[in-house]
Amino acid sequence: MSSHGIPRAATRGERTAEARQKELKEIAQYQQLVEEVNDKVIDVRYPGRGNIADDDLGQVAAKEYTAELLQKTAELLKKNPEYYTVWNHRRRIYVNEFEDLARQASSEEIDEDTRVSQVLDIIQLDLQFLFPLLLKFPKCYWIWNHRLWLLEQTTILVPAIKARKLWEEELGLVGKMLNRDSRNFHGWGYRRTVVQNLESPALQGQSMARPEFDYTKKMIGTNLSNFSAWHNRTKLILRILDEESASDQERQNMLDEGRPPRSSNVTHAYFAVRLELELIHKALFDPYDQSLWFYHQNLMCTFDPDQAAKSMAPNLSKEQRLEYIAAEREYIEEVLEDAQDCKWPYQALIECTLLEGKVKSCLKEEDGVKVKEWLQTLKTLDPLRKGRWNDMEQQLASNWRDIW
């Protein structure tokens, strides 16, 4: 029926009934598929039986590792990639195929080159199967897990030079995935695992800390609010300094804003890292970005005597620590002038002021007054965490009784 020549849309009840019928049909198809897969991989079948008696062990059914079952698992995983048991079924099928190829090579039915070629074909086909699933479900753990398992099989089953090629292709793929979604922490975690494998002796690898460090800078450049990129950067800085046997002066250079290194060798080794404070200062033109303040907080640990041993410059003198802290406090106060409704600068100022007091082993009374004022402001700006600020206030009153 139409009204004024315009077809009338189905009523809500009619649409719901139609959608419900479609949903019920899909559920029935899914349940049937689950039953078909599980029936073929179950170890023991006892229709209508609850317990397994010792004299019944002869009724163990043979497992089926067939191309048909593999296809069924693929259909099921396309519908529900979170069904992790089916990923296990799929891996069992492949293990059976790999073992069969090894037996054939051992009995000289096929040569070693053929075995390697067929193993690679199996793995590459399954990697291709996973790709559209990753695009559709980029945050599904089990897809990433299965993909990693496949690549690990190449390390075990094929020569290092061939296995490495697949791992390198995987690094390129995860780079493309992060270009699509630069903040996908699954992708970042997976990238770290891929890099770790590429660095391993099993793949004739060497350190990739420097290129990975450069990669974090590239990703930060496209999106400053990238927690994962900043996090990776904190880990890679320490690795680079340790691997390149940086001296105390060279470690300090990485913190200084534009201080020239002592030699051309230092220029090559530390050009990317000695401007960390300058980098975060440039990024903080947006003081409302939480990830930037977390990275700044990490850098400030360098000046904390209790945490310095694990930082990028562990052997700074007391005077150097105080100089850096004072400079950062001055910078944050400048940021605050244009962001007085933002909680992060207040929190950073409290941390800087208390850190200065810790290094000096005393907190000036006027600084104690400022910290109190900043805490009151935080209670106003961030009332959901008022309890946290109250706890901090009580702790400070206990630690600095003489001025609080």
C-alpha positions in Angstrom: 0.0 0.0 0.0 1.2 3.5 -0.7 0.3 7.0 0.4 0.5 9.9 -2.1 2.5 7.6 -4.4 5.1 6.8 -1.7 5.4 3.2 -0.6 4.6 2.8 3.0 7.5 1.4 5.1 6.9 -1.8 7.0 5.7 -1.3 10.5 8.2 -1.8 13.4 6.5 -5.1 14.3 6.7 -6.5 10.7 10.4 -5.5 10.4 11.2 -7.0 13.8 9.4 -10.3 13.0 11.3 -10.6 9.7 14.6 -9.8 11.3 13.9 -12.3 14.1 13.2 -15.0 11.5 16.4 -14.2 9.8 18.3 -14.2 13.1 16.8 -17.6 14.1 17.8 -19.1 10.8 21.4 -17.8 11.2 21.5 -19.2 14.7 20.4 -22.6 13.5 23.0 -22.6 10.8 25.7 -21.6 13.2 24.7 -24.3 15.8 24.7 -26.9 13.1 28.1 -25.9 11.9 29.4 -26.0 15.5 28.0 -29.5 15.9 29.6 -30.7 12.7 33.0 -29.4 13.6 33.0 -30.7 17.2 31.6 -34.1 16.2 34.6 -34.6 13.9 37.3 -33.7 16.4 36.0 -35.1 19.7 38.2 -37.9 21.1 35.6 -40.1 22.6 31.9 -40.6 21.6 29.5 -42.2 24.0 25.9 -41.4 22.9 23.7 -41.3 26.0 26.5 -42.2 28.4 27.7 -40.1 31.3 30.8 -41.9 32.6 33.6 -43.6 30.8 34.4 -47.2 32.0 37.8 -48.7 31.6 36.4 -51.5 29.5 34.9 -49.0 27.1 38.2 -47.5 26.0 38.1 -49.5 22.8 35.3 -47.2 21.6 37.6 -44.3 21.1 36.7 -42.7 17.8 39.3 -41.8 15.2 40.1 -38.1 14.9 39.5 -36.6 11.5 42.1 -34.2 10.2 40.7 -33.6 6.7 40.5 -30.8 4.2 36.7 -30.9 4.7 37.1 -30.3 8.5 39.6 -27.5 7.8 37.0 -25.8 5.6 34.3 -26.2 8.2 36.5 -24.5 10.8 37.1 -21.7 8.4 33.4 -21.2 7.9 32.8 -21.2 11.7 35.6 -18.8 12.4 34.4 -16.3 9.8 31.1 -16.2 11.8 32.7 -16.2 15.2 36.5 -15.6 15.5 36.2 -15.5 19.3 35.6 -19.3 19.4 39.1 -20.1 20.6 38.5 -23.9 20.8 38.0 -24.0 17.0 41.4 -22.2 16.5 42.8 -25.1 18.5 41.1 -27.6 16.2 42.6 -25.8 13.2 46.1 -25.9 14.7 45.8 -29.7 15.3 44.9 -30.2 11.7 48.0 -28.3 10.6 50.3 -30.1 13.1 49.0 -33.4 11.7 49.9 -32.2 8.1 53.3 -31.0 9.2 54.1 -34.3 10.9 52.8 -36.2 7.8 55.2 -34.2 5.6 58.1 -34.9 8.0 57.3 -38.6 7.8 57.3 -38.5 4.1 60.6 -36.7 4.0 62.1 -39.1 6.5 61.0 -42.1 4.4 62.3 -40.4 1.2 58.8 -40.3 -0.4 59.5 -36.6 -0.9 62.7 -34.6 -0.7 63.5 -31.9 1.8 62.9 -29.0 -0.6 59.4 -30.3 -1.3 58.6 -30.6 2.4 59.7 -27.1 3.0 57.8 -25.8 0.0 54.6 -27.5 1.1 54.9 -26.3 4.7 55.3 -22.7 3.4 52.3 -23.2 1.1 50.1 -24.3 4.0 51.2 -21.5 6.3 51.0 -18.8 3.6 47.5 -19.9 2.6 46.3 -19.7 6.2 47.9 -16.3 6.7 45.9 -15.1 3.6 42.7 -16.6 5.2 43.4 -14.5 8.3 43.9 -11.2 6.6 40.2 -10.3 5.9 39.4 -11.5 9.4 41.9 -9.1 10.9 40.4 -6.2 8.9 37.0 -7.0 10.2 38.0 -7.9 13.7 41.2 -6.0 14.4 40.9 -6.4 18.2 40.3 -10.1 18.4 43.1 -11.8 20.4 42.6 -15.2 18.8 43.3 -14.1 15.3 46.5 -12.4 16.3 47.4 -15.5 18.4 46.8 -17.9 15.5 48.8 -15.7 13.1 51.7 -15.7 15.5 51.5 -19.5 15.9 51.7 -19.9 12.1 54.8 -17.7 11.9 56.4 -19.6 14.8 56.0 -22.8 12.8 58.1 -21.4 10.0 60.9 -20.7 12.5 60.7 -24.3 13.6 60.0 -26.1 10.4 61.8 -24.2 7.6 65.4 -22.8 7.0 66.0 -19.5 8.8 66.4 -17.5 5.5 63.0 -18.6 4.3 61.3 -18.1 7.7 62.8 -14.7 8.1 61.2 -13.6 4.8 57.8 -14.4 6.1 58.4 -12.5 9.4 59.7 -9.5 7.5 56.5 -9.5 5.3 54.5 -9.7 8.6 56.3 -6.6 9.9 55.2 -4.8 6.7 51.7 -6.0 7.2 51.4 -4.9 10.8 52.8 -1.5 9.7 49.9 -1.2 7.3 47.4 -2.2 10.0 48.8 0.5 12.3 48.4 3.0 9.5 44.7 2.2 9.5 44.4 2.3 13.2 47.5 3.8 14.8 46.3 3.3 18.4 45.4 -0.4 18.2 47.3 -1.7 21.2 46.8 -5.3 19.9 48.7 -4.3 16.8 51.4 -2.6 18.8 51.9 -5.6 21.0 51.9 -7.9 18.0 54.5 -5.6 16.3 56.8 -5.9 19.4 56.5 -9.7 19.2 57.3 -9.8 15.5 60.3 -7.5 16.0 61.5 -9.7 18.9 61.4 -12.7 16.7 63.2 -10.9 13.8 66.0 -10.0 16.3 66.4 -13.6 17.5 69.3 -15.9 16.7 66.9 -18.4 15.3 66.2 -16.0 12.4 69.8 -14.8 12.2 68.6 -11.4 13.6 70.2 -8.4 15.2 68.9 -5.5 17.2 66.2 -3.4 15.6 65.9 -0.9 18.4 67.1 2.0 16.3 64.7 1.6 13.4 61.8 0.8 15.8 62.6 4.0 17.7 62.4 6.0 14.5 59.1 4.3 13.7 57.6 5.5 17.0 58.6 9.1 16.1 57.0 8.7 12.7 53.7 7.4 14.3 53.8 10.1 17.0 54.1 12.6 14.2 50.9 11.4 12.6 49.0 11.3 15.9 50.4 12.8 19.1 47.7 11.0 21.2 49.2 7.6 20.7 49.8 5.9 24.0 51.3 2.8 22.5 53.9 4.7 20.4 54.9 6.8 23.5 55.1 3.6 25.6 57.3 1.9 23.0 59.5 4.9 22.9 60.2 4.7 26.7 61.4 1.1 26.3 63.5 1.6 23.2 65.4 4.6 24.5 66.9 2.5 27.3 67.7 -0.3 24.9 69.5 1.9 22.5 71.6 3.6 25.2 72.6 0.2 26.7 73.3 -1.4 23.3 75.4 1.5 22.2 77.3 1.7 25.5 76.5 5.3 26.1 78.6 7.3 28.5 77.1 9.5 31.2 77.7 12.6 29.1 76.1 11.0 26.1 73.1 9.9 28.1 72.7 13.5 29.4 72.8 14.8 25.8 69.6 12.9 25.0 67.8 15.0 27.5 69.3 18.4 26.6 67.4 20.7 24.3 69.8 21.0 21.3 73.1 20.6 23.2 75.6 19.4 20.5 77.1 16.0 21.1 80.8 15.7 21.8 81.8 13.8 18.6 80.5 12.8 15.2 80.1 9.3 16.6 77.7 10.6 19.2 75.9 12.5 16.5 75.2 9.3 14.7 74.2 7.3 17.8 72.1 9.8 19.7 70.7 12.3 17.2 67.2 10.9 17.5 67.1 10.6 21.3 69.0 13.6 22.8 66.0 15.9 22.1 63.4 14.0 24.1 62.5 16.9 26.3 62.3 19.2 23.4 60.1 16.7 21.6 57.6 16.5 24.4 57.6 20.2 24.8 56.6 20.6 21.2 53.9 18.0 21.6 52.4 19.7 24.7 51.0 22.5 22.6 47.8 20.4 23.3 47.9 20.2 27.2 44.7 18.3 27.3 46.2 15.2 25.8 46.7 12.6 28.6 49.2 10.5 26.7 51.7 13.4 26.4 51.7 14.0 30.2 52.3 10.3 30.8 55.4 10.4 28.7 56.5 13.6 30.4 56.0 11.9 33.7 58.2 9.0 32.5 61.0 11.4 31.6 60.8 13.1 35.0 61.6 9.7 36.6 65.2 10.4 35.3 65.6 13.0 38.0 64.1 10.9 40.8 67.1 9.5 42.8 65.0 6.4 43.7 64.2 5.6 40.0 67.2 7.0 38.2 69.1 3.7 38.1 66.6 2.4 35.5 66.4 5.7 33.6 68.2 7.1 30.6 70.7 9.1 32.6 71.2 7.4 36.0 74.3 9.3 37.1 73.2 12.9 37.1 74.5 15.0 40.0 72.2 16.5 42.5 72.8 20.0 40.9 71.9 18.7 37.5 68.7 17.0 38.7 67.6 20.3 40.3 68.5 22.3 37.2 66.3 20.1 35.0 63.4 20.0 37.5 63.4 23.8 37.8 63.4 24.1 34.0 60.5 21.7 33.7 58.5 23.5 36.4 59.0 26.8 34.7 57.9 25.3 31.4 54.7 23.7 32.9 53.8 27.0 34.5 53.9 28.6 31.0 51.6 25.8 29.7 49.2 26.5 32.6 48.8 30.1 31.6 46.7 29.0 28.6 45.1 25.9 30.1 43.9 26.8 33.6 40.9 24.5 33.2 43.1 21.5 32.4 44.0 19.2 35.3 47.2 17.8 33.8 49.5 20.8 34.3 48.4 21.1 37.9 49.2 17.5 38.5 52.6 17.8 36.8 53.4 20.9 38.9 52.7 19.0 42.1 54.9 16.2 40.9 57.8 18.5 39.9 57.6 20.5 43.2 57.5 17.3 45.3 60.4 15.8 43.3 62.4 19.0 43.9 61.7 18.7 47.6 62.8 15.0 47.5 66.1 15.8 45.8 66.8 18.7 48.3 65.5 16.6 51.2 63.3 19.6 52.2 60.3 21.4 50.9 60.0 25.2 51.1 57.0 26.5 52.9 55.9 28.6 49.9 56.1 25.5 47.7 53.9 23.7 50.3 51.3 26.4 50.0 51.3 26.2 46.2 50.9 22.4 46.3 47.9 22.8 48.6 46.4 25.4 46.2 47.0 23.1 43.2 45.3 20.2 45.1 42.3 22.3 45.8 42.1 23.2 42.1 42.3 19.5 41.1 39.4 18.7 43.4 37.4 21.2 41.5 38.5 20.2 38.0 38.4 16.5 38.7 35.7 15.8 41.3 35.4 12.1 40.3 38.9 11.6 41.8 38.4 13.8 44.9 39.2 10.8 47.1 42.5 10.4 45.4 43.4 14.1 46.0 42.3 13.8 49.6 44.5 10.8 50.1 47.4 12.6 48.5 46.8 15.6 50.8 46.9 13.4 53.9 50.0 11.6 52.8 51.8 14.9 52.1 50.7 16.2 55.5 52.3 13.1 57.0 55.5 13.3 55.0 56.0 17.1 55.4 54.6 17.8 58.9 56.9 20.8 59.5 55.4 22.9 56.7 51.9 21.3 56.1 
